[in-house]
Amino acid sequence: MRHDKISVIIPTYNEKEPLLRKAIDSILNQTYENIELIVIDDGSTDATPEILRSYGKSIKIFRRERTSSFRSVSEAFNIGLENANGFFWHHSAADCWHEIDWAERCIDFLAGREDEVLGVYTDFSIHDYNGQIRQINVGARYNPNKSSFENFRLYESLGGRLIRMDIARKAGWWDIRFPRKQTREWTLRVLQQGDFEYLPVTLWHFVFHEPDQMKRNASIKYRILCDLKNGYNLEHNVRIASGSVCGRWAMIDAFREFFTSPVWEKERLEGKTKQLLDDAKKVCDEEASEEWNRT
């Protein structure tokens, strides 16, 4: 077994202490020892700094002060990407935890192929705040006949993924213009470089936060902005958005922002948008199309 270092990045902001400690301890107690754990305190206002300091030198701590009400986790992940020293990169969260042999099994599974693939992803489970499992073996729903890129666009998660650091850095910085769906946008850029291997074992777990309607609308908006920015086919996400009135307005908001805001001027000038509009109009209902044409 190779002993390549794994850099694990965990941003945290006012996370409940039991979940935060569970996330950290699940990495520090791994059977695979060559791991550096980088925790970015994203401007927490509770006891998080004291909790992190209690781990001493076993973790690397960076603190990012909040300069406004706008806070993008992308900035925290960029701090991790800049300071990580591993051969592999893994981004997690303060409400996620790993099986004790997650790292070892991933490394063993890739043995001899580390330089040929982007990395590996595993099955995972989804829990609610009461600790009840809502879904397990989520990775199994991926279609083996599709690329990792196409699977991720449809299902939007590669659980417990371990990514080669050179691939992570080649994908570039996380885009701070995305207050939501930033992981989706960055991971799709990673997946343009190749495929992941799939390890069909549940080794990663996370807590699902039930979104309210505003958050669901924002998720739809930023899924579509992700497609617009990168020139991806819009059909799948437009179909999702067109299924409800709120979804249609979130979609319209995404189009309006992309085609009018100076924030997206660079992408507009790259000329990817006409075909995207043509693709989307095929599946966009009449109401959305009329409003879209007025933007």
C-alpha positions as CSV (number, residue, x, y, z in Angstrom):
1,M,0.0,0.0,0.0
2,R,1.3,3.5,-0.9
3,H,1.4,5.9,2.0
4,D,0.4,9.1,0.1
5,K,-0.7,11.9,2.4
6,I,-4.4,12.8,2.4
7,S,-5.4,16.4,3.1
8,V,-8.9,16.7,4.7
9,I,-10.5,20.1,4.7
10,I,-13.4,20.9,7.0
11,P,-15.0,24.4,7.1
12,T,-17.1,25.1,10.1
13,Y,-19.4,28.0,11.2
14,N,-21.2,27.8,14.6
15,E,-21.7,24.0,14.3
16,K,-23.1,22.2,17.2
17,E,-20.3,20.8,19.4
18,P,-21.3,17.1,19.2
19,L,-21.4,17.1,15.4
20,L,-18.2,19.1,15.1
21,R,-16.3,16.8,17.4
22,K,-17.7,13.8,15.7
23,A,-16.5,15.1,12.3
24,I,-13.0,15.8,13.6
25,D,-12.6,12.7,15.7
26,S,-13.7,10.5,12.7
27,I,-10.7,11.8,10.8
28,L,-8.2,11.8,13.7
29,N,-9.1,8.2,14.5
30,Q,-8.6,6.8,11.0
31,T,-6.7,3.5,10.7
32,Y,-4.7,5.2,7.9
33,E,-2.2,7.5,9.6
34,N,-0.8,9.8,6.9
35,I,-3.6,12.4,7.1
36,E,-3.4,16.2,7.7
37,L,-6.7,17.7,8.9
38,I,-7.2,21.4,8.1
39,V,-10.2,23.1,9.8
40,I,-11.3,26.5,8.7
41,D,-13.2,28.4,11.3
42,D,-15.4,30.5,9.0
43,G,-16.0,33.4,11.5
44,S,-17.8,31.4,14.2
45,T,-19.3,33.5,17.1
46,D,-19.8,30.6,19.5
47,A,-17.4,28.3,21.3
48,T,-15.9,26.9,18.1
49,P,-12.5,28.5,18.5
50,E,-12.1,26.9,22.0
51,I,-13.3,23.5,20.7
52,L,-10.7,23.6,17.9
53,R,-7.9,24.7,20.2
54,S,-8.6,21.7,22.5
55,Y,-7.2,19.5,19.7
56,G,-3.8,21.1,20.0
57,K,-1.3,20.3,17.1
58,S,-3.3,17.4,15.8
59,I,-5.2,19.7,13.5
60,K,-4.3,22.8,11.5
61,I,-6.6,25.7,12.2
62,F,-7.3,28.7,10.0
63,R,-9.8,31.4,10.9
64,R,-11.5,33.6,8.4
65,E,-13.2,36.7,9.9
66,R,-16.5,37.6,8.4
67,T,-16.3,41.0,6.7
68,S,-20.0,41.2,5.7
69,S,-23.3,39.3,6.0
70,F,-22.3,37.4,2.8
71,R,-20.3,34.3,3.6
72,S,-19.4,31.8,0.9
73,V,-17.9,28.5,2.0
74,S,-15.9,28.7,-1.3
75,E,-13.5,31.1,0.4
76,A,-12.9,28.6,3.2
77,F,-12.2,25.8,0.8
78,N,-9.8,28.0,-1.1
79,I,-7.9,28.5,2.1
80,G,-7.7,24.7,2.4
81,L,-6.7,24.3,-1.2
82,E,-3.9,26.8,-0.8
83,N,-2.5,25.3,2.4
84,A,-2.9,21.5,1.8
85,N,0.2,19.4,1.3
86,G,-1.3,16.0,0.5
87,F,-1.2,13.8,-2.7
88,F,-5.0,13.5,-2.2
89,W,-7.6,16.1,-1.3
90,H,-10.9,15.5,0.5
91,H,-13.4,18.2,1.3
92,S,-15.9,17.5,4.0
93,A,-18.1,19.4,6.4
94,A,-18.6,19.9,10.1
95,D,-21.8,17.8,10.1
96,C,-20.2,14.8,8.2
97,W,-18.3,11.9,9.6
98,H,-16.4,8.9,8.3
99,E,-16.1,5.2,9.0
100,I,-12.8,4.6,10.8
101,D,-11.3,2.8,7.8
102,W,-12.6,5.2,5.1
103,A,-9.1,6.4,4.1
104,E,-7.4,3.1,4.3
105,R,-10.0,1.4,2.1
106,C,-9.9,4.1,-0.5
107,I,-6.2,4.0,-0.7
108,D,-6.1,0.2,-1.0
109,F,-8.8,0.3,-3.6
110,L,-6.8,2.7,-5.8
111,A,-3.5,0.8,-5.3
112,G,-1.5,1.0,-8.5
113,R,-4.0,3.3,-10.2
114,E,-3.5,6.5,-8.3
115,D,-2.0,8.3,-11.3
116,E,-4.5,7.0,-13.8
117,V,-7.8,8.2,-12.4
118,L,-9.1,11.4,-10.7
119,G,-9.7,9.5,-7.4
120,V,-12.4,7.4,-5.8
121,Y,-15.9,7.9,-4.3
122,T,-17.9,5.7,-2.0
123,D,-21.4,5.0,-1.0
124,F,-22.8,7.2,1.8
125,S,-25.7,7.5,4.1
126,I,-27.9,10.5,4.9
127,H,-29.1,11.2,8.5
128,D,-31.6,13.6,10.0
129,Y,-30.8,15.6,13.1
130,N,-32.3,12.9,15.4
131,G,-29.7,10.4,14.1
132,Q,-32.2,8.5,12.0
133,I,-30.9,7.2,8.7
134,R,-32.9,8.6,5.8
135,Q,-31.0,6.9,2.9
136,I,-28.1,4.5,2.6
137,N,-25.9,3.2,-0.3
138,V,-26.6,6.4,-2.2
139,G,-23.7,6.0,-4.6
140,A,-25.3,2.8,-5.9
141,R,-27.9,4.7,-7.9
142,Y,-25.2,5.9,-10.3
143,N,-25.4,4.5,-13.8
144,P,-22.2,2.6,-14.6
145,N,-22.8,3.3,-18.3
146,K,-22.5,7.0,-17.8
147,S,-19.4,9.1,-17.0
148,S,-18.8,10.4,-13.5
149,F,-19.5,13.9,-15.0
150,E,-23.0,12.9,-16.2
151,N,-23.8,11.0,-13.1
152,F,-22.9,13.9,-10.9
153,R,-24.9,16.3,-13.0
154,L,-28.0,14.1,-12.4
155,Y,-27.5,13.0,-8.8
156,E,-25.1,15.7,-7.5
157,S,-23.1,13.8,-5.0
158,L,-20.0,11.6,-5.0
159,G,-19.8,10.5,-1.4
160,G,-16.5,10.4,0.6
161,R,-14.6,11.3,-2.5
162,L,-10.8,11.3,-2.5
163,I,-9.3,13.5,-5.3
164,R,-5.8,13.8,-6.5
165,M,-4.4,17.1,-5.4
166,D,-3.0,18.0,-8.8
167,I,-6.4,17.5,-10.3
168,A,-8.1,19.6,-7.6
169,R,-5.7,22.4,-8.2
170,K,-6.0,22.2,-12.0
171,A,-9.8,22.7,-11.5
172,G,-9.0,26.0,-10.0
173,W,-10.3,28.0,-7.1
174,W,-13.8,27.6,-5.8
175,D,-16.1,30.3,-7.2
176,I,-17.1,32.7,-4.5
177,R,-20.0,34.0,-6.6
178,F,-21.9,30.9,-5.6
179,P,-23.4,31.2,-2.1
180,R,-25.1,27.9,-2.8
181,K,-24.2,24.9,-5.0
182,Q,-20.5,25.8,-4.9
183,T,-19.5,22.2,-4.4
184,R,-21.5,21.2,-7.5
185,E,-19.9,23.9,-9.6
186,W,-16.3,23.1,-8.5
187,T,-16.8,19.3,-8.7
188,L,-18.1,19.5,-12.2
189,R,-14.9,21.3,-13.2
190,V,-12.9,18.5,-11.6
191,L,-14.9,15.9,-13.5
192,Q,-14.2,17.5,-16.9
193,Q,-10.7,16.0,-16.5
194,G,-11.7,12.3,-16.3
195,D,-13.5,9.7,-14.2
196,F,-13.6,8.5,-10.6
197,E,-13.5,4.9,-9.5
198,Y,-16.5,3.7,-7.4
199,L,-16.0,1.8,-4.1
200,P,-19.5,0.4,-3.3
201,V,-19.1,0.5,0.5
202,T,-20.9,3.0,2.8
203,L,-18.0,4.9,4.4
204,W,-19.2,8.5,4.7
205,H,-22.2,10.0,6.4
206,F,-23.8,13.4,6.6
207,V,-26.7,15.2,8.2
208,F,-29.4,16.5,5.9
209,H,-30.7,19.9,6.7
210,E,-34.3,20.2,5.5
211,P,-34.4,23.3,3.3
212,D,-37.2,25.8,3.4
213,Q,-38.8,27.0,0.1
214,M,-36.4,30.0,-0.2
215,K,-33.4,27.7,0.1
216,R,-34.9,25.3,-2.4
217,N,-35.4,28.1,-4.9
218,A,-31.8,29.3,-4.4
219,S,-30.5,25.8,-5.0
220,I,-32.4,25.7,-8.4
221,K,-31.1,29.2,-9.3
222,Y,-27.5,28.3,-8.6
223,R,-27.7,24.9,-10.3
224,I,-28.8,26.8,-13.5
225,L,-26.1,29.5,-13.0
226,C,-23.6,26.7,-12.8
227,D,-24.7,25.4,-16.1
228,L,-24.8,28.8,-17.7
229,K,-21.3,29.7,-16.4
230,N,-19.7,26.5,-17.7
231,G,-21.6,25.9,-20.9
232,Y,-23.3,22.7,-19.8
233,N,-26.5,21.5,-21.4
234,L,-29.4,23.0,-19.5
235,E,-32.1,20.5,-20.2
236,H,-32.1,18.4,-17.0
237,N,-32.1,21.4,-14.6
238,V,-34.7,23.3,-16.6
239,R,-37.0,20.3,-16.5
240,I,-36.6,20.3,-12.7
241,A,-37.3,24.0,-12.4
242,S,-40.3,23.9,-14.7
243,G,-42.0,21.4,-12.4
244,S,-43.3,24.1,-10.1
245,V,-44.2,27.8,-10.1
246,C,-41.5,28.6,-7.5
247,G,-39.0,26.6,-9.6
248,R,-39.9,28.6,-12.7
249,W,-39.3,31.9,-11.0
250,A,-36.0,30.7,-9.6
251,M,-35.0,29.7,-13.1
252,I,-36.1,33.1,-14.5
253,D,-34.1,34.8,-11.7
254,A,-31.0,32.8,-12.8
255,F,-31.4,33.8,-16.4
256,R,-32.0,37.5,-15.5
257,E,-28.9,37.6,-13.3
258,F,-26.7,35.9,-15.8
259,F,-27.6,38.0,-18.7
260,T,-27.7,41.4,-17.0
261,S,-25.3,41.3,-14.0
262,P,-21.7,42.6,-14.5
263,V,-20.6,39.7,-12.2
264,W,-21.1,37.3,-15.2
265,E,-19.8,39.5,-17.9
266,K,-16.7,37.4,-18.6
267,E,-18.8,34.2,-19.1
268,R,-21.2,36.1,-21.4
269,L,-18.4,37.3,-23.6
270,E,-17.2,33.7,-24.1
271,G,-20.1,33.1,-26.4
272,K,-21.5,29.8,-24.8
273,T,-24.9,31.2,-24.1
274,K,-26.8,31.0,-27.4
275,Q,-26.9,27.3,-27.7
276,L,-27.7,27.0,-24.0
277,L,-30.8,29.2,-24.6
278,D,-31.8,27.2,-27.6
279,D,-31.5,24.0,-25.5
280,A,-33.5,25.4,-22.6
281,K,-36.3,26.8,-24.8
282,K,-37.1,23.3,-26.0
283,V,-38.2,22.3,-22.5
284,C,-39.1,25.6,-20.8
285,D,-42.9,26.1,-20.6
286,E,-44.7,29.0,-22.2
287,E,-45.0,31.1,-19.0
288,A,-41.3,30.9,-18.3
289,S,-40.4,31.5,-21.9
290,E,-42.5,34.7,-22.1
291,E,-41.0,36.1,-18.9
292,W,-37.5,35.0,-20.0
293,N,-37.9,37.0,-23.3
294,R,-38.7,40.1,-21.4
295,T,-35.4,40.0,-19.3
